Amino acid sequence: MPEAGSVWARRFIGVALVQGGIMFVVTVFLLYVDLATLLRLPGSGITSPAAVVAGGAAGNWFTAGYLGYLLILVVGSGLSALFYHYIEVVMDRPYAGNARYLAWAHLLVGNVFLGAGLGLLMYGGYVGGAALAPTFIGGGGQSAQYVHDEILGPVEPWIALLLLVGAVGPLLGGIGYGMRVQGGRGRQGEA
C-alpha cells in the first residue's frame, strides 16, 4: 500500500524543525551572553551581541546571517515542504527517477552549504563587530581596517563560495519542480 502524503514534504518539514532547533539554541545562547554581559556575571568577558548589532558595520554581517538563516533555512524549508506536498499529493505526481535526485540535492546541498555560509556570516559578523566595539563595553576597540583585514577579509571568500554552492540546491529543486509539473498524469507510467 502506498504511503499517504508527501515523502518530500515530510523530509523538508523535518529539516525545517532541525534548522529551527539550531536557531533556537543559537538565540538562547545569544540571550544568555547578552544577559551575562548586562549583569556583569563572572566569566562574561564577551562582547554583548546587542552591542555588536547596535554597532552596525561588521555587526550587519551578523544580522544578515542570523535573519538569512531564519528566513532561508527555517521558513524556506517549511515553504518548500508545501510545494512538494502540492506536487506529490494535490497534483498526484510523486517524485521518481531524476526528479528524486534533484529533490535530494535541494534538501542536502541547500541546507548544508547555505547553513554553513550563513553560519560563517554570523560568526564573522559577531567576531568583527565585537572587535570594533569600544573597550568600555567589552569590545576590542579595533579599527575598521584591522577588522576587515584580519577578521572579515579571510572569511569573505568562503562565505561567498558556500552561499554560491548552496544556492545550487534550491535551483536544482526548482528544476525538479518543473519536471514534475510538466511530467505525465498521476502515478501511472512513472519512471
Helices and strands as residue ranges (DSSP letters): H 7-39, H 49-54, H 59-68, I 69-75, H 76-85, I 86-90, H 98-132, G 135-137, H 144-146, I 147-152, H 153-182
